[in-house]
Amino acid sequence: MRRYELMLVIRPDVPDDRSQAVIDRVTRQIVTSGGQILKVAPWGRRRLAYPIDRHRDGSYHIILFQAPPEAIIELERILLITEELLRHLVTRDERPLKSGRREDGDMEPGEDDPDLPMDIDDDADDDDAPERIDESETEAAPAAID
């Protein structure tokens, strides 16, 4: 399972109980599709960068969760038909785990893999590189065109 971050922007005219119902519906969908909720963080009401559907403010909520990649398709479909939402964004969370590895097992860029031997000589590869020959020195130069 991969980690994802979901940001929801709920319309400002939606009552708090209905807003909480939207959050509950989304988290229930994640859990029923085989995911796991890690954190739900309400950011509160904030001003939008530009008006959306004549609204200047929105109520922001962040949901961190783990889910299989195929569960995101159904989640997106539900979010698109939810009338209370102004915008939503699902992103894959690439933050490293405490061990230095990402959840898919890959190392973070620039990190040494402890499973590889450290006695590899990087300078040896430069000696094996083929020698480049200047084209003007070759016998197969094209014939002069009269």
C-alpha positions as CSV (number, residue, x, y, z in Angstrom):
1,M,0.0,0.0,0.0
2,R,1.1,3.5,-0.7
3,R,0.8,6.6,1.4
4,Y,-1.4,9.5,0.0
5,E,-2.4,12.9,1.1
6,L,-5.9,14.3,0.3
7,M,-6.7,18.0,0.6
8,L,-10.3,18.9,0.6
9,V,-11.7,22.5,0.2
10,I,-15.3,22.5,1.4
11,R,-17.7,25.4,0.6
12,P,-17.9,28.0,3.4
13,D,-21.7,28.0,3.4
14,V,-21.8,24.3,4.4
15,P,-22.7,23.8,8.1
16,D,-20.2,22.1,10.4
17,D,-22.2,18.9,10.8
18,R,-22.6,18.5,7.1
19,S,-18.9,19.2,6.6
20,Q,-18.1,16.5,9.2
21,A,-20.4,14.1,7.3
22,V,-18.4,14.7,4.1
23,I,-15.1,13.9,5.9
24,D,-16.7,10.8,7.4
25,R,-18.0,9.6,4.0
26,V,-14.5,10.1,2.5
27,T,-12.7,8.3,5.3
28,R,-15.3,5.4,5.2
29,Q,-14.7,5.1,1.4
30,I,-10.9,4.8,2.0
31,V,-11.4,2.2,4.6
32,T,-13.9,0.1,2.7
33,S,-11.6,0.1,-0.4
34,G,-8.8,-1.5,1.7
35,G,-7.0,1.6,3.0
36,Q,-6.1,2.9,6.4
37,I,-6.5,6.4,7.8
38,L,-3.3,7.8,9.3
39,K,-4.4,11.3,10.2
40,V,-7.2,13.7,9.7
41,A,-6.3,17.4,10.2
42,P,-8.8,20.3,9.9
43,W,-6.9,23.4,8.8
44,G,-9.9,25.6,9.3
45,R,-11.4,28.4,7.1
46,R,-8.9,30.2,4.8
47,R,-9.1,32.7,2.0
48,L,-8.8,31.2,-1.5
49,A,-6.2,32.5,-4.0
50,Y,-9.0,33.2,-6.5
51,P,-12.8,32.9,-6.4
52,I,-14.3,29.5,-7.0
53,D,-18.1,29.4,-7.7
54,R,-18.3,32.9,-6.3
55,H,-16.8,31.8,-2.9
56,R,-13.7,33.7,-1.6
57,D,-13.2,31.4,1.5
58,G,-13.1,27.6,2.0
59,S,-12.8,25.2,4.8
60,Y,-9.6,23.1,4.4
61,H,-9.1,19.5,5.6
62,I,-6.1,17.2,5.1
63,I,-6.4,13.5,5.3
64,L,-3.2,11.2,5.3
65,F,-3.9,7.6,4.4
66,Q,-2.6,4.4,3.0
67,A,-4.4,2.6,0.2
68,P,-3.8,0.4,-2.8
69,P,-3.4,2.4,-6.0
70,E,-6.6,1.1,-7.5
71,A,-8.6,2.5,-4.6
72,I,-7.7,6.1,-5.7
73,I,-9.8,5.8,-8.8
74,E,-13.0,5.1,-6.9
75,L,-12.2,7.8,-4.4
76,E,-11.7,10.4,-7.1
77,R,-15.1,9.5,-8.6
78,I,-16.8,10.1,-5.3
79,L,-15.0,13.3,-4.7
80,L,-16.0,14.7,-8.1
81,I,-19.7,14.2,-7.5
82,T,-19.7,15.6,-3.9
83,E,-21.5,18.9,-4.1
84,E,-20.1,20.3,-0.8
85,L,-16.5,20.3,-2.2
86,L,-15.0,23.3,-4.0
87,R,-11.7,21.5,-4.8
88,H,-9.8,18.3,-3.9
89,L,-6.3,17.1,-4.5
90,V,-4.9,13.6,-4.0
91,T,-1.1,13.3,-4.0
92,R,1.2,10.5,-3.3
93,D,3.1,11.1,-0.1
94,E,6.8,10.7,-0.8
95,R,8.2,11.5,2.6
96,P,10.7,9.0,3.7
97,L,10.1,6.6,6.5
98,K,12.3,6.6,9.6
99,S,14.5,3.8,8.1
100,G,15.4,5.9,5.1
101,R,13.5,3.8,2.7
102,R,10.3,4.7,1.0
103,E,7.3,2.4,1.4
104,D,7.9,0.8,-2.0
105,G,11.4,-0.3,-0.9
106,D,13.4,2.2,-3.0
107,M,16.1,4.4,-1.4
108,E,15.8,8.2,-1.3
109,P,17.9,10.0,-4.0
110,G,21.5,10.5,-2.9
111,E,21.5,7.8,-0.2
112,D,23.9,4.8,-0.1
113,D,22.2,1.4,-0.2
114,P,23.5,-0.6,2.8
115,D,22.8,-3.8,0.8
116,L,25.5,-3.0,-1.8
117,P,29.2,-3.6,-1.2
118,M,31.2,-0.4,-0.5
119,D,34.5,-1.6,-2.2
120,I,33.4,-0.7,-5.7
121,D,36.0,1.5,-7.4
122,D,34.3,4.2,-9.4
123,D,37.5,5.3,-11.1
124,A,37.9,1.9,-12.8
125,D,35.0,2.6,-15.1
126,D,36.8,5.6,-16.7
127,D,39.7,3.4,-17.9
128,D,37.3,1.0,-19.7
129,A,35.7,3.8,-21.7
130,P,36.4,3.6,-25.5
131,E,38.9,6.1,-26.9
132,R,37.2,8.7,-29.0
133,I,38.8,9.4,-32.4
134,D,38.6,12.7,-34.1
135,E,36.8,12.3,-37.5
136,S,39.5,14.3,-39.3
137,E,42.0,11.5,-38.5
138,T,40.0,8.7,-40.0
139,E,40.8,7.2,-43.4
140,A,37.1,6.9,-44.2
141,A,36.7,10.7,-44.6
142,P,34.1,11.5,-47.3
143,A,35.4,12.3,-50.8
144,A,35.5,15.9,-51.8
145,I,32.6,17.0,-54.0
146,D,33.6,18.7,-57.2
